[in-house]
Amino acid sequence: MRRTLIMLAAVAFFPAVASAEGELSVMLGYRGGDASFLVEADVPFIACLIPPCVVAEARTPESETLGLVLDVPIASGWMFEVLLNRQEDNLRLATDLSAEAGRPMPESFDLTTLQVGAQHRWGTDRLAPFVACGIGVARVETSAGILGSPVRAGDVGRTLGAKEVLSVSLGGGTRLAFGPRWGLRLEARGYLTDLPAEMGGELVQMEVSIGLSARL
């Protein structure tokens, strides 16, 4: 978590080169969802001879996210948005591929997401609902092995390590001002993240978050 805080603090300097009328939000949220990926068939001598082999389903339990959102006005009611957040988690098996289906995997599965996009806002200065979308990259960091090792105990192979993949999001919420500069940002956002090619799947998650916003 210390590395995450250092990374977010560094990004906080970005508004210094942005519009003086921008808005910076520090967000705390919870995110969970479902993943599907490919694993080796648990049959001797014929594992993965004919892809796509076996499709495994997994779930990411709700876990804390920490992030920053920078909004800069570009037109009436429209903002250019930069989003950065971090999630640290483990996958949990949801398919009966082993006697321990449903157990937390021992491997870590962390996501650092950086997206750019747009926000459309309406309402009043005090209460402003909005919708937002973004596209960018997610850095997947995991100690899981390529193919079978996330599922089959004792399977030893190369680990995936860190990979950059495509990530998109769509969400909405509202900003509630309690002064000329400060406000609360409440948001719900869905994320679709490609998993590394070695895992061959995707991750679908939903996040709810609350943050403190400051006009710059």
Secondary structure as GFF3:
##gff-version 3
##sequence-region A 1 216
A	DSSP	alpha_helix	2	11	.	.	.	ID=ss1
A	DSSP	three_ten_helix	14	17	.	.	.	ID=ss2
A	DSSP	beta_strand	23	39	.	.	.	ID=ss3
A	DSSP	beta_strand	54	75	.	.	.	ID=ss4
A	DSSP	beta_strand	78	89	.	.	.	ID=ss5
A	DSSP	beta_strand	92	93	.	.	.	ID=ss6
A	DSSP	beta_strand	109	121	.	.	.	ID=ss7
A	DSSP	beta_strand	127	145	.	.	.	ID=ss8
A	DSSP	beta_strand	159	177	.	.	.	ID=ss9
A	DSSP	beta_strand	182	194	.	.	.	ID=ss10
A	DSSP	beta_strand	202	215	.	.	.	ID=ss11
###
